[in-house]
């Protein structure tokens, strides 16, 4: 920040202090000491306005808490003139009972991939956020949240995180971002036990998806807004650590997101009764009509509906984003999810092929989950595929006296991708993709052979045995 003149800084300091009742009282009773305090700030700042703004914030807090003039002078004397040393002194003087909360707030800010609104930040920081209805947080409540978070950030982060005039939360200055990098491991070491910032962000974003203001600017852009928010939720869900303590809240947040988006998908319609969310080739406008029938699950809006197009499920969508703990929990509770109808994308194919494969180009292009490294995506996908195969997701069916998987198109995609990356495999990402497709092919073929051997030996699982008998009767 540019250096200002001494007069500019005097005007700023006096203006900030005059808005504090504690300073007004101090100036009325001890005008000389009050003037000396202001002069001390000017002299020590060496003309650096950023230093002044940070120090004034700290001293105003002391005035609000009833500090004496000698208390304030001691604080000023101990503050270093160097900005990085000043930031470090702020961190070092956070009250012990607030250090864990400070770590939590810094982590939430760190994992946010978009501009962080103060209400989103508040929801992420609240333990009971999932009980909130975002549509009742009107202007008065938002102002209340703003005031709560401003006090919270001042006391927990000493103002290193602040709320801007537009209601977004960010570092006080870009130099804070630079200062915090080498300190990050120290900040993480103060984290409350069991805290996961990605789960905190998921919780906040899941509450916000039903916000009517998101869909009120015009249905024409709904698909882009809708899937942008969906992908952001799934990014944080997939980034949440796979720990048992995280599972209940992860499931609760994603289930709420699913239910709320189901409502959104059915209520946001054009006056003619068509949906801006779904594309359908049977309609001249390419929009699906909701007049005569309920729409398919909202996840199917990721691709254009055609005659005989497949349906999708929320668990299938979670598998596309490789949210392993959620999929594992759902198929554990509801094993029938694995035995899909022939008109529904299998969870296995969703896990193997991923979101971009199933999405129409405009949706795939706006959905950015690149915050993962490819290696991380592939590693989790392999574990998810291994889980699904082990749970019986690869259903075989008889054909011409042999057994073939229902997911044969998926096996063909695996083969094609393995061949493509074998041909172009030159750089790190391409090598990782090649290894992924080869490994998935090995798992798929290995399980297929086990299933075939089991059937040949007569060790049929009940549902496969019934399928075979029906085929023979024909």
N, C-alpha and C positions, 0 to 999 in steps of 0.2 A: 504494500500500500504506500502511496506517495507520502513524502514528508510535507507537513504543513507548517505554517509560521506559528510562532509562540502565541500571537493574538488569536489565531484560529483555534488553537488547542485550549486557550483560556476560555473562549466562548463555549466550546464543546463541554469542557469539564463543569463550568458553572451551570450550563443548561441541564446537564445530566443530574447534578447534585440538587439543583433547585426543585427538581421533581421528586425529591426524597424528603419526607417529613423530618427524618432524623437529622438531615443536614440543615434544614431550615431552623430547627430548634437549636442546633449547635451554633449556627451563625448568629442567631439572636442573642445567645448568652455568652458566647466566646468568639467574637468576630475576628480577633487577631489570630487565634489558633486555627480557625476555619480557613483564613486567608493563607496561613503558613502551610496548611495541608495542600491547598490548591497549588501553591508555588512549588512545593516539594515534588508534586506530580509533574509539573511543567519541566522542572530542572532535570529530573531523572529520566524523562522520556527521550531526551536528546532529539526532540522534534519528530519522533516516530509515532504517528497517530495510532497505528494498530496497537502498540504497547499501551498507549493511553486508554484506548477503549476497553482493553482487557482489564487493566488495573482499576479503572473507574467502576466496572461491573463488580469486581471483587469488593471494593470499598463500599459501594452502595449496599451490598449484601450485609456488610458489617454494620452499617448505619441502621439498616432495617432491624437487625438483631440486637440493637442497643449498645454497640461497642462505644467505648469512651474515645475522646480525642487522642489520648495516649496509646490506646489499643490500635487505632488506625495509623498513627505515626509509626508504631513498631512494625506493623504489617508492611507499610510503604518502604521502610528502611531495609527490611529483609528481602524484598522482592528484587531479583536480578534484573539488570537492564537488557541483557541478551534475551531474545524472544524464545529460543529453544529452552534455555535455562528457566525462563518464566513459566513455560508450559510444564516443564518437569516439576517445578515447585508447586504448581496447581495440583498435579497428580499426587505428589507426595503429601499434600495437606488435605486431601479428601478424608472426611471423617471415617474411621475404621468401619463403622456400621454401614457405610455407604459404598465401600470399595467394590463389593460383590455386585451391587446394583449398577455401579458405574461400568464395570466390565460387561455386564449384560446389555446395557444401552449401547456401548461402543460396538459390540458384536452384532446387534440387530442392524445398526447403521451400516456396518461393514458388508453384510451379506445382501443388502438391498441392491437390486440391479437396476432400479429405476428411481426417479425423483421420489423422495420419501415424504409423503404428506404427514402432517402432525397427527391426524386422526389414525392413520395407518400405524404410525409409530406407537401411539397410545394403545391401540388394540393389541399390537405385538407384545407390549410390555405388561398388559393386564392378564392375570391368571384366568379370569372368568370371561374372557372376550367372547367365547362361543355362545354365551347367553345373551349377547347384545343383538339388537335389531338396528342395522345401519340406517334404516329409513326413518327412525325416530330421532336421529342425531341432527336436529335442525340447528339453526343459527345460534340460539342461546346456549344449547348444549355444546356446540362446537367451540364457542368462546370459553366456556368453562373448561373444556379439555385443553384448549390453548393455554390457559392460565396455569392449570395443573402441570402441564408438561414444561412450561417455561420455568416454574419453580423447581421441578424435578431435575431438569438439566442443569440449572444453576448450582444446585446443591450436590448432585451426584457427579457431574463432569466439570464443575467449576466454570461453566460457560464455554468449554471447549467444543461442545455441540450446542448449537443455538437454533432457534426458530426464526426463519427469515420473514420479511413482511408479507410474502405470498403464502405463508403457512407451511412451508417445507422445512425439513430439518437437515442441517449439514454442519460441517466443521466451521468453526468461527472464521477460519481463514485457510487458504491452501497450505500455509506453512505448518498448520496443525497436522494435516495429512502427512507431510514429510516427517514431522517429529515423531509421529505415532508408529511409523514403520518399524524402526529398531526396537521399540518398546512393546510390540504386539504380543510376543510370547509372555511377557510379564502380565499384560492385561488379561490374556487367556488364563493364566495361572490363578487369577483371582475370581474366575467364573464360579457362580453358584453350582453346587453339585447337581448333575443331571440336566443342566440347561442346554438347550439346542437352539441357536438363533434361527436356523432354517424352519424349525417347527413353529417357532414364535411368529415368523413371517407368514407361514402357511395359514396359521390360525387367523391372523388379521385379514389376509386376502380372501380367505374362505367366507368370512363374515361380510366382506365388502362386495362380493360378486352380485348380490341381490340389490345393490344400490340403484334405485330407479333413475338417478341422475346420469348414470353411465349410458343408459339406453334412451335418454330423452332428447338427444341432439339430432336424431333422425335415423330411421331404421336402415337407410342405405349403407351406412358404415358399420352396421351391427356385427357382421361376420368378423371383421378385422378386430374390432374392440373385444368381441366375445372370445375369439380364439387367442388373442393376445393375453387376455387375463387367465384363460384356462391354462395356457402353456406356462405362465408365470407361477401359478399355483402348483403345477406339477413339477416345475423345476425345484421349488423349495421342498416339495414332498419327496422327490427322488434324492435330494441332498441331505435329508434328515437322517441322522445316524440310525442304523438298523439295530436298535437296542430295545429290549422288552419294555423298559420304562417309558419309551416314546410311543409305543404302539397304540394304547387307548386313545390318546389325543390325536394321533395321526389318522386313525380310522374315523374318529368323530368329526374331525375337520373335513376330511374328504367326503364323507357321507353327507355332511351338511352342504358342501359345495355342490354335490350331485343333485340333491333335492332342490336347492335354490335355483340352480340353472335349469332344472326341469320346468320350474314355474316360469322363469324368464322366457324360455323357448316357446312356451305355449301362450304367453300373454302379449308378446311384442309382435304385432301383426300390422300389415298394411290395411287401409280401409276396405279393400276388396277381399280381405280374408286370407291373403297369401302371406307366407312367412319370409322375412328378409334373411333369415338364418339359413334356411334349407334351399339348396338348388335342386331343380327337378327338370329333366329334359322333356317331360310330358306336358309342361306348361309353356305357353308362348312367352311368358315373362321370365321363365327359368326359375320362378319362385314356387315353392310347394304350397298348395292350397290346404288350409286347415278347416275349411267349411264343413266337410262331410266326414272327416275321419281324424282321429288323434294322430299327431306326427310320431314317427319312430323316436327312439331315444335320441336326445340331443347330440350325442357323440357321433351319430351318423351324418351330421351336418358338416363333418370334416371333408366329405367327398360329395360329388354331385349324384343325386338319386336318379337311377335309370330303371327301366323295366327289369325286374328280377335282381336288383342290386341287393347286396347283403346288408343285414342289420349289424349293429355293434352294441356293446354293453359298456357300462362304466368301468367294470373290472378289466375288460379288454383294452379300454383306453389307458387305464393305469399301467397295464402291461406294456403298451406301446411306449410309455415314458419310463419304463423299467423301475416302477415303484415296488420293489421286491417285497418289503414287509407287508404292504397293504394287500397285494395279490395273494401272498402266502396265507394271510389271515382269512381272507374271504373264501378261498377254496378249501381251507381247513374247516370253516363253519358250514360252507355250502358246497360239498363235493360235486353236486350235479352241475355246477357252473362249467366243469370241464367237458361235460358231454353235451355239447352244443347242438342245436339244430343245423341242418344243412344250409339254412338261409342266414346264418349268423357267423361272423368272423370268429374263428377259434381264438381262445386266449393264447394258445401256443403260437399261432401265426402272428398275432399282435406283438408278442414278446420278441419273436425272432426278427421281424421285419421293421418294427418301429413306426413312429408317428408319420414321418415324411412319406413313407411308402404308401400309406393309405389316404393321404391328404391331397386334395386338389391343389394345383400349383400356387394359387394366390394365398391359400391358408398355410401351406408349407413354407412359403417365403417369409411370411410375417411372424412365424413361430420360431423364435430364437432360443434354443436350449444349448447354445454353444458354450455356456458358462462351464459345462462339464468338459473335461478333456475326453477325447475319443477313447483313450485307454480305460477311463473310469466307466464310461457308458458300456463298452464292450464287456468289461469284467463283470458288471452287475447283470447284463443281459445273459451272459453265459450261466451265471448262477441261477437266474430265473428260469432259463430254458431247462437246466438240469433238474430244478425243482418240479417243473410241470411234467417233464417226461417221467420222473420218478413217481408222480401221483397219477399216472395213467392218462395223460392228455393226448397221447398218440393213439387214437382209435384206428384199428385195422378193420377192413371190410373185405369179404371174399369177392374175387373177380377172376373169371376164367380159371378156376381151380387154384388160384393163388390169393395171397392176402396183400393188400395195398393200403397205405394210410389214406384217410380222408384228406389229410393235408398234403397230398401229392403236389398241388400247385406251389405250396410253400417249399417243399423239397426242391422243386425245379428252380425257384428263386435263389435258394441257397447255392445250388450248383452253378447258376449263371453268375452270381456275385463272386463266388470263389474263383471262377475262371477269369472274370474281369480283373480282379485285383491281383491274380497271379500274373497276368499279362503286364499290368501297369505298375506293379509293386516296386517303388523306387525310394519314396520318402517315408518319414516316420508314421504319419497318419495312414498312408496307404498300406504300410507293413502291418500296422495294428488292425486295419480292416481285413486284410488278407488272413491274418491269424484268426480273427473272429469267425469269418465265414467257414474256414477250414474246421475250426473246433466245433462250431454248431453243426456242420455236416457230419462230423464224427459222432456227436451225441445223438443226432437224429437217426442216422443209419444204425448205430449200435443198438438203440432202443427198438428200432423196427425189426432187427434180426432177433432180439430177445422175444419180442411179441410173437413173431412167426414161429420160432422154435417152441414157445409155450403152447401155441395153438396146435401145432403139428403133433406134439406129445399128448395132446388131449387135456392139457392143464388150462382149460379155458376159463377166463373170468366170466361171471354170470351174464353180464350184458352182451359180451361178445358171443357167448354160446347161443343166446337167444337169437342174436342177429344171424348167425350161421344157419340155425334151424329154419328160420323163416325163409332164407335164401334157398335152401334145399327143397322145401315144400313147393316152391314155385317151379 
